[in-house]
Amino acid sequence: MFMRFFTELRQAKVPVTLKEYLMLMEGLDKAVIDRRVDDFYYLSRSALVKDEKNLDRFDQVFGHVFKGLERIEGDIAADIPAEWLKKMSEKFLTEEEKQQIEAMGGFDKLMEALAQRIKEQKERHEGGNKAIGTGGTSPFGANGYHPEGIRIGQDKGRHGKAIKVWDKREYKNLDDQVELGTRNIKVALRRLRKWVRDGAAEELDMDGTIKGTAEKGYLDIHLRPERRNKISVLIFFDIGGSMDSHIKVCEELFSAARSEFKNMEFYYFHNCLYEAVWKDNRRRHAEKIPTWDVLHKFPSDYKVIFVGDATMSPYEITYPGGSVEHWNEEAGAVWLDRVAQIYEHVVWLNPTAERHWDYTPSVGLIKQLVNDRMYPLTLEGLEKAMKELAR
Protein backbone atom coordinates (compact mmCIF):
# COMPACT_ATOMS: atom_id res chain seq x y z
CA MET A 1 0.00 0.00 0.00
CA PHE A 2 2.73 2.47 1.00
CA MET A 3 4.80 1.67 -2.10
CA ARG A 4 1.71 2.38 -4.21
CA PHE A 5 1.37 5.73 -2.40
CA PHE A 6 5.01 6.55 -3.25
CA THR A 7 4.70 5.57 -6.93
CA GLU A 8 1.42 7.47 -7.42
CA LEU A 9 2.99 10.60 -5.92
CA ARG A 10 5.81 10.27 -8.46
CA GLN A 11 3.30 9.77 -11.28
CA ALA A 12 1.47 12.93 -10.18
CA LYS A 13 4.83 14.77 -10.50
CA VAL A 14 5.20 15.42 -6.77
CA PRO A 15 9.04 15.35 -6.45
CA VAL A 16 9.46 12.75 -3.69
CA THR A 17 12.71 10.84 -3.29
CA LEU A 18 13.48 7.37 -1.99
CA LYS A 19 15.35 8.90 0.95
CA GLU A 20 12.23 10.79 2.04
CA TYR A 21 10.09 7.69 1.63
CA LEU A 22 12.50 5.64 3.79
CA MET A 23 12.44 8.40 6.41
CA LEU A 24 8.64 8.17 6.49
CA MET A 25 8.83 4.38 6.86
CA GLU A 26 11.32 4.78 9.71
CA GLY A 27 8.93 7.14 11.48
CA LEU A 28 6.10 4.62 11.16
CA ASP A 29 8.37 1.81 12.36
CA LYS A 30 9.24 3.81 15.49
CA ALA A 31 5.54 4.58 16.11
CA VAL A 32 5.99 8.36 16.24
CA ILE A 33 2.26 8.79 15.55
CA ASP A 34 -0.95 7.09 16.63
CA ARG A 35 -2.69 4.73 14.22
CA ARG A 36 -4.99 7.39 12.78
CA VAL A 37 -5.37 8.47 9.17
CA ASP A 38 -5.17 12.16 10.09
CA ASP A 39 -1.87 11.68 11.94
CA PHE A 40 -0.42 9.72 9.03
CA TYR A 41 -1.57 12.42 6.61
CA TYR A 42 0.31 15.18 8.45
CA LEU A 43 3.41 13.02 8.98
CA SER A 44 3.60 11.98 5.32
CA ARG A 45 2.93 15.52 4.11
CA SER A 46 5.74 16.87 6.32
CA ALA A 47 8.16 14.18 5.13
CA LEU A 48 7.35 14.14 1.41
CA VAL A 49 6.24 17.65 0.36
CA LYS A 50 9.00 20.24 0.01
CA ASP A 51 7.11 22.99 -1.81
CA GLU A 52 3.62 24.24 -0.96
CA LYS A 53 2.63 24.39 -4.64
CA ASN A 54 2.59 20.56 -4.55
CA LEU A 55 0.19 20.35 -1.61
CA ASP A 56 -2.93 20.12 -3.75
CA ARG A 57 -1.55 17.26 -5.85
CA PHE A 58 -0.38 15.52 -2.68
CA ASP A 59 -3.90 15.80 -1.21
CA GLN A 60 -5.45 14.33 -4.35
CA VAL A 61 -3.10 11.34 -4.35
CA PHE A 62 -3.51 10.81 -0.61
CA GLY A 63 -7.30 10.88 -0.96
CA HIS A 64 -7.13 8.51 -3.91
CA VAL A 65 -4.92 5.96 -2.17
CA PHE A 66 -6.09 6.08 1.44
CA LYS A 67 -9.55 7.60 1.50
CA GLY A 68 -11.17 6.26 -1.65
CA LEU A 69 -11.75 9.76 -2.93
CA GLU A 70 -12.19 8.61 -6.53
CA ARG A 71 -13.44 5.10 -6.08
CA ILE A 72 -15.41 3.56 -3.25
CA GLU A 73 -14.61 -0.07 -4.00
CA GLY A 74 -10.95 0.31 -3.00
CA ASP A 75 -9.10 -2.47 -1.25
CA ILE A 76 -8.20 -0.42 1.82
CA ALA A 77 -9.82 -1.55 5.06
CA ALA A 78 -10.12 1.04 7.84
CA ASP A 79 -8.25 -0.02 10.95
CA ILE A 80 -10.35 1.90 13.47
CA PRO A 81 -11.20 0.21 16.78
CA ALA A 82 -14.91 -0.51 17.15
CA GLU A 83 -14.68 0.73 20.74
CA TRP A 84 -13.54 4.15 19.54
CA LEU A 85 -16.47 4.44 17.10
CA LYS A 86 -18.88 3.39 19.83
CA LYS A 87 -17.57 6.07 22.21
CA MET A 88 -17.91 8.70 19.48
CA SER A 89 -21.50 7.77 18.81
CA GLU A 90 -22.31 7.85 22.53
CA LYS A 91 -20.77 11.30 22.82
CA PHE A 92 -22.37 13.05 19.86
CA LEU A 93 -25.58 11.23 18.92
CA THR A 94 -28.98 11.01 20.57
CA GLU A 95 -30.64 7.69 21.37
CA GLU A 96 -32.97 8.05 18.38
CA GLU A 97 -30.02 8.73 16.04
CA LYS A 98 -28.12 5.71 17.39
CA GLN A 99 -31.09 3.50 16.53
CA GLN A 100 -31.16 4.90 12.99
CA ILE A 101 -27.45 4.14 12.59
CA GLU A 102 -27.91 0.58 13.83
CA ALA A 103 -30.71 0.18 11.28
CA MET A 104 -28.30 1.21 8.50
CA GLY A 105 -25.75 -1.39 9.60
CA GLY A 106 -22.85 1.01 10.41
CA PHE A 107 -20.29 2.81 8.26
CA ASP A 108 -19.28 -0.19 6.08
CA LYS A 109 -22.88 -0.86 5.09
CA LEU A 110 -23.35 2.86 4.45
CA MET A 111 -20.45 2.91 1.96
CA GLU A 112 -21.73 -0.23 0.22
CA ALA A 113 -25.16 1.34 -0.11
CA LEU A 114 -23.63 4.52 -1.54
CA ALA A 115 -21.73 2.55 -4.17
CA GLN A 116 -24.91 0.75 -5.20
CA ARG A 117 -26.96 3.96 -5.41
CA ILE A 118 -24.31 5.72 -7.48
CA LYS A 119 -24.61 2.88 -10.01
CA GLU A 120 -28.43 3.02 -10.00
CA GLN A 121 -28.95 6.79 -10.05
CA LYS A 122 -28.51 8.58 -13.39
CA GLU A 123 -30.07 12.00 -12.71
CA ARG A 124 -30.40 14.78 -10.13
CA HIS A 125 -32.70 14.08 -7.19
CA GLU A 126 -34.14 16.44 -4.63
CA GLY A 127 -35.82 15.51 -1.38
CA GLY A 128 -36.73 12.00 -0.35
CA ASN A 129 -35.01 9.47 1.85
CA LYS A 130 -33.07 7.21 -0.53
CA ALA A 131 -31.41 8.74 -3.62
CA ILE A 132 -28.30 10.94 -3.73
CA GLY A 133 -29.52 14.52 -3.92
CA THR A 134 -30.32 17.70 -2.05
CA GLY A 135 -32.65 18.08 0.90
CA GLY A 136 -34.48 15.12 2.35
CA THR A 137 -33.29 12.56 4.88
CA SER A 138 -31.16 10.33 2.65
CA PRO A 139 -27.70 9.72 4.14
CA PHE A 140 -26.15 10.69 0.79
CA GLY A 141 -26.11 14.18 -0.72
CA ALA A 142 -26.24 17.79 0.42
CA ASN A 143 -28.37 20.26 2.40
CA GLY A 144 -30.43 17.53 4.03
CA TYR A 145 -30.44 15.75 7.37
CA HIS A 146 -29.32 12.33 8.43
CA PRO A 147 -27.42 11.44 11.61
CA GLU A 148 -24.86 9.34 9.71
CA GLY A 149 -24.39 10.94 6.31
CA ILE A 150 -21.93 11.32 3.46
CA ARG A 151 -21.95 14.84 2.11
CA ILE A 152 -21.68 15.16 -1.69
CA GLY A 153 -21.79 18.52 -3.51
CA GLN A 154 -22.26 20.88 -0.56
CA ASP A 155 -19.82 23.64 0.35
CA LYS A 156 -20.10 23.24 4.12
CA GLY A 157 -21.81 21.15 6.76
CA ARG A 158 -25.17 22.08 8.20
CA HIS A 159 -25.38 19.78 11.20
CA GLY A 160 -21.73 18.79 11.61
CA LYS A 161 -22.50 15.04 11.66
CA ALA A 162 -21.36 13.87 8.22
CA ILE A 163 -18.79 11.09 8.63
CA LYS A 164 -16.94 11.76 5.37
CA VAL A 165 -16.58 15.12 3.58
CA TRP A 166 -15.90 14.49 -0.11
CA ASP A 167 -15.87 17.94 -1.57
CA LYS A 168 -14.09 20.27 0.85
CA ARG A 169 -11.77 22.56 -1.13
CA GLU A 170 -9.80 25.64 -0.20
CA TYR A 171 -8.81 28.33 -2.68
CA LYS A 172 -5.49 27.07 -4.01
CA ASN A 173 -2.62 28.68 -5.84
CA LEU A 174 -2.51 27.91 -9.55
CA ASP A 175 0.25 25.46 -10.40
CA ASP A 176 2.68 26.82 -13.02
CA GLN A 177 4.28 23.38 -13.52
CA VAL A 178 1.17 21.67 -14.89
CA GLU A 179 1.69 19.74 -18.13
CA LEU A 180 -0.31 21.30 -20.95
CA GLY A 181 -2.91 19.18 -22.63
CA THR A 182 -2.06 20.94 -25.89
CA ARG A 183 0.80 23.10 -27.15
CA ASN A 184 -1.68 25.26 -29.03
CA ILE A 185 -2.15 27.53 -26.01
CA LYS A 186 1.54 28.39 -26.14
CA VAL A 187 1.33 28.95 -29.89
CA ALA A 188 -1.58 31.37 -29.40
CA LEU A 189 0.31 33.31 -26.70
CA ARG A 190 3.33 33.64 -28.98
CA ARG A 191 1.39 36.10 -31.10
CA LEU A 192 2.08 38.61 -28.32
CA ARG A 193 5.81 39.11 -28.91
CA LYS A 194 8.18 41.98 -29.57
CA TRP A 195 11.75 40.76 -29.96
CA VAL A 196 14.65 43.02 -28.98
CA ARG A 197 18.32 42.53 -28.18
CA ASP A 198 19.40 44.48 -25.13
CA GLY A 199 21.52 44.01 -22.04
CA ALA A 200 24.96 42.42 -21.75
CA ALA A 201 26.51 40.73 -24.81
CA GLU A 202 26.61 37.12 -23.59
CA GLU A 203 25.29 35.10 -26.55
CA LEU A 204 27.60 33.80 -29.29
CA ASP A 205 26.99 35.62 -32.57
CA MET A 206 27.72 32.78 -34.98
CA ASP A 207 27.34 34.84 -38.19
CA GLY A 208 29.49 37.66 -36.84
CA THR A 209 32.14 35.21 -35.61
CA ILE A 210 32.36 33.47 -39.00
CA LYS A 211 32.53 36.78 -40.87
CA GLY A 212 35.15 38.24 -38.51
CA THR A 213 37.27 35.08 -38.64
CA ALA A 214 37.16 35.02 -42.47
CA GLU A 215 38.14 38.69 -42.68
CA LYS A 216 41.00 38.59 -40.13
CA GLY A 217 42.36 35.13 -40.78
CA TYR A 218 42.19 34.04 -37.14
CA LEU A 219 39.42 33.14 -34.70
CA ASP A 220 37.49 36.34 -33.98
CA ILE A 221 34.68 35.63 -31.50
CA HIS A 222 31.71 37.98 -31.55
CA LEU A 223 29.09 38.17 -28.76
CA ARG A 224 25.68 39.83 -28.80
CA PRO A 225 22.84 40.45 -26.30
CA GLU A 226 20.31 37.66 -25.97
CA ARG A 227 17.11 38.14 -27.95
CA ARG A 228 14.26 38.73 -25.51
CA ASN A 229 10.54 39.25 -25.67
CA LYS A 230 10.13 42.84 -24.52
CA ILE A 231 6.40 42.47 -23.86
CA SER A 232 5.49 42.91 -20.18
CA VAL A 233 2.27 41.24 -18.97
CA LEU A 234 0.14 41.78 -15.88
CA ILE A 235 -2.42 38.99 -15.27
CA PHE A 236 -5.28 39.01 -12.75
CA PHE A 237 -6.84 35.59 -12.04
CA ASP A 238 -10.33 35.26 -10.57
CA ILE A 239 -10.17 32.41 -8.06
CA GLY A 240 -12.71 30.46 -6.03
CA GLY A 241 -16.49 30.12 -6.26
CA SER A 242 -17.75 29.51 -9.78
CA MET A 243 -14.14 29.50 -11.06
CA ASP A 244 -13.46 26.15 -9.34
CA SER A 245 -14.84 24.33 -12.38
CA HIS A 246 -12.33 26.14 -14.62
CA ILE A 247 -9.16 25.46 -12.59
CA LYS A 248 -7.66 23.05 -15.14
CA VAL A 249 -7.80 25.42 -18.11
CA CYS A 250 -6.58 28.33 -15.93
CA GLU A 251 -3.60 26.26 -14.78
CA GLU A 252 -2.79 25.42 -18.39
CA LEU A 253 -2.95 29.11 -19.31
CA PHE A 254 -0.86 30.06 -16.26
CA SER A 255 1.78 27.46 -17.07
CA ALA A 256 1.96 28.52 -20.73
CA ALA A 257 2.14 32.22 -19.85
CA ARG A 258 4.97 31.56 -17.39
CA SER A 259 7.06 29.95 -20.13
CA GLU A 260 6.20 32.46 -22.87
CA PHE A 261 6.40 35.77 -20.97
CA LYS A 262 9.63 36.21 -19.03
CA ASN A 263 8.43 39.56 -17.70
CA MET A 264 5.07 38.54 -16.24
CA GLU A 265 3.41 39.49 -12.95
CA PHE A 266 0.22 37.89 -11.62
CA TYR A 267 -2.31 38.53 -8.86
CA TYR A 268 -5.50 36.90 -7.65
CA PHE A 269 -8.92 38.46 -7.00
CA HIS A 270 -12.41 37.09 -6.34
CA ASN A 271 -15.31 37.86 -8.70
CA CYS A 272 -14.48 41.54 -9.31
CA LEU A 273 -11.44 43.75 -8.82
CA TYR A 274 -11.59 45.81 -5.61
CA GLU A 275 -9.17 47.76 -3.43
CA ALA A 276 -6.89 44.77 -2.73
CA VAL A 277 -5.47 41.72 -4.52
CA TRP A 278 -3.15 38.94 -3.33
CA LYS A 279 -0.35 36.61 -4.46
CA ASP A 280 -1.02 33.58 -2.23
CA ASN A 281 -4.51 32.19 -1.80
CA ARG A 282 -3.63 30.47 1.47
CA ARG A 283 -2.80 33.86 2.99
CA ARG A 284 -5.31 35.94 1.08
CA HIS A 285 -6.86 37.46 4.23
CA ALA A 286 -3.56 38.24 5.96
CA GLU A 287 -1.34 39.33 3.06
CA LYS A 288 -3.41 41.52 0.78
CA ILE A 289 -1.76 44.01 -1.58
CA PRO A 290 -3.46 47.37 -2.21
CA THR A 291 -4.60 47.57 -5.83
CA TRP A 292 -3.36 51.17 -6.00
CA ASP A 293 0.17 49.89 -5.22
CA VAL A 294 -0.04 47.49 -8.16
CA LEU A 295 -1.31 50.17 -10.54
CA HIS A 296 1.46 52.55 -9.45
CA LYS A 297 4.19 49.90 -9.62
CA PHE A 298 3.76 48.73 -13.21
CA PRO A 299 3.97 51.31 -16.03
CA SER A 300 1.29 51.90 -18.60
CA ASP A 301 3.07 49.90 -21.33
CA TYR A 302 2.15 46.63 -19.56
CA LYS A 303 -0.43 44.43 -21.27
CA VAL A 304 -3.22 43.59 -18.80
CA ILE A 305 -5.15 40.31 -18.89
CA PHE A 306 -8.09 39.47 -16.62
CA VAL A 307 -9.08 35.80 -16.40
CA GLY A 308 -12.52 35.13 -14.93
CA ASP A 309 -16.02 33.94 -15.74
CA ALA A 310 -17.51 37.34 -14.76
CA THR A 311 -20.38 35.46 -13.10
CA MET A 312 -21.61 37.30 -10.01
CA SER A 313 -24.37 39.52 -8.72
CA PRO A 314 -24.50 42.83 -10.65
CA TYR A 315 -24.37 44.58 -7.25
CA GLU A 316 -20.80 43.26 -6.81
CA ILE A 317 -19.81 45.39 -9.81
CA THR A 318 -21.97 48.48 -9.49
CA TYR A 319 -22.43 49.19 -5.75
CA PRO A 320 -20.16 49.95 -2.77
CA GLY A 321 -20.50 47.10 -0.28
CA GLY A 322 -21.53 44.72 -3.04
CA SER A 323 -18.67 42.27 -2.49
CA VAL A 324 -19.66 38.92 -1.02
CA GLU A 325 -16.50 38.70 1.14
CA HIS A 326 -15.95 42.16 2.62
CA TRP A 327 -17.23 45.72 2.65
CA ASN A 328 -15.81 47.49 -0.39
CA GLU A 329 -15.96 51.26 -0.08
CA GLU A 330 -15.84 51.72 -3.85
CA ALA A 331 -17.71 49.72 -6.48
CA GLY A 332 -15.80 47.15 -8.53
CA ALA A 333 -16.65 49.12 -11.69
CA VAL A 334 -14.62 52.05 -10.35
CA TRP A 335 -11.49 49.90 -10.07
CA LEU A 336 -11.93 48.32 -13.49
CA ASP A 337 -12.34 51.79 -14.98
CA ARG A 338 -9.09 52.90 -13.30
CA VAL A 339 -7.25 49.98 -14.88
CA ALA A 340 -8.69 50.89 -18.29
CA GLN A 341 -7.62 54.53 -17.83
CA ILE A 342 -4.02 53.63 -16.91
CA TYR A 343 -3.39 50.75 -19.33
CA GLU A 344 -4.16 51.09 -23.01
CA HIS A 345 -4.15 47.36 -23.69
CA VAL A 346 -6.62 45.41 -21.50
CA VAL A 347 -8.49 42.19 -22.33
CA TRP A 348 -10.72 39.83 -20.36
CA LEU A 349 -10.56 36.06 -20.97
CA ASN A 350 -13.75 34.22 -20.02
CA PRO A 351 -13.59 30.41 -19.56
CA THR A 352 -17.39 30.14 -19.87
CA ALA A 353 -18.64 29.29 -23.36
CA GLU A 354 -19.55 32.46 -25.27
CA ARG A 355 -23.05 31.18 -26.08
CA HIS A 356 -23.92 31.45 -22.36
CA TRP A 357 -22.76 35.04 -21.81
CA ASP A 358 -26.11 36.67 -22.62
CA TYR A 359 -27.82 34.74 -19.81
CA THR A 360 -25.69 36.41 -17.11
CA PRO A 361 -26.17 40.19 -16.65
CA SER A 362 -22.82 40.60 -14.87
CA VAL A 363 -20.96 39.32 -17.96
CA GLY A 364 -22.48 42.12 -20.02
CA LEU A 365 -21.47 44.71 -17.40
CA ILE A 366 -17.85 43.51 -17.30
CA LYS A 367 -17.70 43.36 -21.08
CA GLN A 368 -18.84 46.99 -21.21
CA LEU A 369 -16.21 48.06 -18.67
CA VAL A 370 -13.38 46.52 -20.72
CA ASN A 371 -14.65 48.19 -23.93
CA ASP A 372 -16.03 44.95 -25.42
CA ARG A 373 -12.59 43.32 -25.26
CA MET A 374 -13.83 40.12 -23.67
CA TYR A 375 -12.83 36.87 -25.37
CA PRO A 376 -13.65 33.22 -24.66
CA LEU A 377 -10.81 31.19 -23.17
CA THR A 378 -10.51 29.03 -26.28
CA LEU A 379 -7.67 28.81 -28.80
CA GLU A 380 -9.53 31.08 -31.20
CA GLY A 381 -10.40 33.48 -28.39
CA LEU A 382 -6.77 33.53 -27.21
CA GLU A 383 -5.52 34.35 -30.70
CA LYS A 384 -7.99 37.24 -30.98
CA ALA A 385 -7.05 38.53 -27.51
CA MET A 386 -3.31 38.40 -28.27
CA LYS A 387 -3.90 40.17 -31.58
CA GLU A 388 -5.79 42.90 -29.69
CA LEU A 389 -2.99 43.29 -27.14
CA ALA A 390 -0.32 43.41 -29.85
CA ARG A 391 -1.82 46.50 -31.53
N, C-alpha and C positions, 0 to 999 in steps of 0.2 A: 504493500500500500504506500509506504513512504517513498520507495523508489519511483513509483508511478507519480507521486506528488512532485518529486525532483525533476523527472523527465518532462512532465507537462508544463512546469514552470519554464524550463529551457525552451520548449516548443512555443510558448507564449512570448518568448524573447525577453523574459526577466533574467538578467545576467547573474545567475547563481553559479557558484563554483563547487567543486567536490569538497574542498576544504571547509566551506561553510556548511555543507550538508553533513559532513562528518562531525562538525562541532555541534550541530543540532542533535544528531544521534547520541553524542556523548552526554549532552544535557538531559535527554530523555532517559539514558541509561543510569544517570546519577539521580534521577527522580527530583529534579529541581523544581518541577511543577506538579500540581495535583492532576489526577486523571480527568480533566475536563476539557471539552473542545475549545472553550474560550481561552483557557490558559495556554493550550497548545498553539492557538492562533497567534497570540501575542508573542510567544517565544519564537515561533518559526518566522514571523514577520520581522522581529528584531534581528534574527540570525541571518536571514536570507535577502532582505531588501536593503539596498545601500542608497537608493535614490527615491525620494518621495513620488517622483513621476511614475514609478512602477507600482505604486500601491494599489491602484485600481485593477491592474492586470493580475497582481498577486491575489487580491480578493476574489476575482472571478475564478481563478484556478483553484483556490482554496475551497470556495463554495462548490465548485464542480466535483472536486475529489472527495471532500469530507462531509459536505452538507447536502449533496444531491440537488444542487441548485438547478441543474439543467435536466436531470432525469431522476425520477422517483425510484425506479426499479434498481438502483445501485446495489452493489454487493457489500456495502459497509453496514455493519450492525452496530448500533449505539451501545456503548458499554457504560450505561448509567444505572446505578443501583436502584432496585425497585423501592427500597426503603426511602431513598432520597426523594423519589417522585411522590411517594405516599405522603411524606412530611410536607412537601410543597402544596399538594392538594388540600391537606388539612389546614394549612396556614391561610391560603388565599380563597378557597372556594366554599360556598355555602353547602348545606346538606343536600338541598335540591339539585345543585349543580353537580355534586359528586355522584348522585344517582344517575344523572344524564350521561356523565362520562363513563360510568360502569356499563350503561346500556350500549354505548358506542364500542366498547371493547378495548379502550385505552388507545395510546398514541399509535402503536403499530397498526391496529385495525383502521384507525383514522387515515393513515397514509395509504393503506391498501384501497380504502374506499375512494380516496381522492384520485388515485391512479385510474381506477375503474371509471369514475365519472368524467375524467378528462377525455377518456376514449369514447364515452357515450355521447357527450355533449358537443354539439357542433355550432351553437349560436349563443348570443347573449341571453342571459336570464336575469330577471329582476324579481325579488320577493320569493316567497316560498321557503320550504324547509329541506330541499334536497340538492338542487342543481348548484353549480358554481355561478355566482352572480352577485348582485348588489342588493342590500336590504335583506329582509327575511331572517330566518333562524337556522339556515344551513351552516354547517361548520366550515364551509369553503366559500371564500369570496371577500367582499368588502362592504363596509358601512352597514353591517347587520349585527346580530347578536347571537353568540353561542358561547357557552362557558369554556369549550375546548376547541378553538378554531384555528384555521390556517388562512391568514390574510393574503389575498391575491388582488393586486391592482388598486390599492388604497394607499394614500400618501402617509397616513399616520394612524395609530390605533385609536379606537374610541373608548374601549373598555379596559384596555391593558391586559387582556387575558389570552391573546393569541399565542400559541406555543411556538410557531415558526413564522418569522417575517420574511417573505420572499422578495419584496420589492423595495426595501429601504435603500435610498441612494442619496448621497451628498452631492453638492455641486463639486465637480472635479476639474482639475486643470487639464486642458487639452494636451494630448501627447504628441510632441513634434517628431517622435521616432516611429510613428505608425507606418507600416508598409502600404503604399498606395495600391488600390485595386486597379488603377489604370494610370499610365503615364500621360494620358491626354490632359489631365489637369495641369501638369507641369508645362506641357506644350502651350496650353492656353495662356498661362501666366507669362510665358516668355515673350508674348506680344508687347508686354510693358517693359521695354529695355531701352537704355540709352548708353551705348558703350563709350567710354573715355579711357585714356591712359594718363594717369597722374600718380603722384607720389614718387617714392624712391625707385631708381632703375635696378631692379633685382631679377628680371626675367631675361633669359637669353634671347637675343634678337638673331635668329638663325640667318635670315636674309642679309642683314647688315654685316654679320660676321663673315659670311661667304664672300660678300662683295669687298669688304675691307681686306680680307686675306688675299684675294685675287689681285687687288690693286697694289698691295704692299709687298707681296711675296713671302710673307710670314704670317703666323697665326695672329689675327687681330680680332679679339673678342669684343663684341658689342652687346651692351645690356640696354634694356628699356623698361619703363614702368609696366606693371601688370595691367591688362585690360580689365576694367571693372564696369559693372552696371551702376551708373550714377543715380538711378532712380531710388528715391527714399519713400518708404511706405509706412503708413500708420494704420493699423487694423484694430477695430473695436469688435469684440465677439460678444453677442448676447448669450448668456449662459443660464441654465436652469429653467424650470417650468416647462412650457411647451417646446423648448429647444432640446429637451432630453432625447426626443425621438430623432433628432438630426445630428447627434454627437459624431457618428461615424463619418459622415461627409464633411463635417467641420474639421475633424482631426486630419482627414486627408488633405483638405485645403490648407490647414495650418502647417502640416508637414511639407507640402509642396512649396508654400510661400517661404518657409524657413530656408529651403535649399536654393530657391531662385532669387530671393532678395536679400543680399548681404546686409543692407542697411534697412532693417525692418524693426519697428517697435509695435507691441501689441498690448491691449488692455481689455479687461472684461467689464461688462455692465449687465443689468437685468432689465429686459423689456424695452426701456427707453433710456437715453442718455440724460443724466442729471448732474448734480454738482460734484459727484465723486465717482471714480472708477477704481479698479484694483488690478493687481498683477497675479495674486494667488487666491484662488477660491476658498482654500481652507482657512485663510486669514482675512476674508473679505470684510468682516465687521471691524476688525482691529487695525488693519493696515490699508485704509482707503487713501487714495491720492486725489487731491482736488482737481477737478476737470480744468479749472483755470490754469493750474500749473502745467498741465499737459499742453494746453493750447498756446501757452507762452514759451514753452520749451522747444517745440518743433516749428521750424519756419514754414512760411506759406507755400514753399515749393514742394512740400510733402504731398503724396497722393494718399487720400483717405478712403478707407474701405470699411463699411459697416457690414457685419454678417449677423442676420437675425431674421426671424419669421414675421416680425412686426405685428404679432398677434397679441393684443391686449385690450383693455378697456380704453375707449377714446379719452376718458378722463385722465388716464395716465400720461397722455400726450399734451392735453390742452389746459389742464387745471393745476394750480399749486396744490400740494397735498394729495395729488392723484396717485402717487406711487403706492404699490401694494406692500412695500417693505419699510418705508420710513416717511417722515413728513418732508416733502420737498418744497422749499420756499418759492422756487420758480418752476414753471411748467416745463416739461420735457421739450416742447416745441421751441422754447426760448434757447435752450442749449444746442439743439440741432441747427437752429438758425445762426447761432454764433459760429459754429463749425463751418457752415456754408459761407459765411461772410469772410472768414479768415483764409480758408483753403479753396482755391479755384476748382480743384479736381476732387470731387466727392462722389462715390457710388455706394449703393446699398445692394448687397447680395442676399436674396431671399431663398432659403432652402425649400419652402413650400411651393408646390406646383403652381404655375402662373394662372392656370384655369380656376384656381380657388380664391384668387386675390379679391375679386369683386364681392365675395360673400363676407369679408371682414372689413368693417369700416376703418379700423385703425391702420390697415395696410394702405388704404387710399390716402389717409392723412400723412403717413410717413413718406409715401411716394411724392406727395405734393411738396413736403418740406425739403426733399433732396432734388427738387426740380425735375421730377419724372425720371431720375437716373437710378431706378430700381430694376435689377435684373435677376432672373431666376438662377439659382445655384446649380446650373447645368453646364455642360461644356460649351454649348452655343451661347448661353448667358454670360459665361466667363469671358469668352472671346469678345463679346460686345462690350462688356464692362472694361476690359483692358484697352480696347480700342478707344473708348471714351476717355479713359485716364491718360492715354498717350497723346491726346490732342495738344 
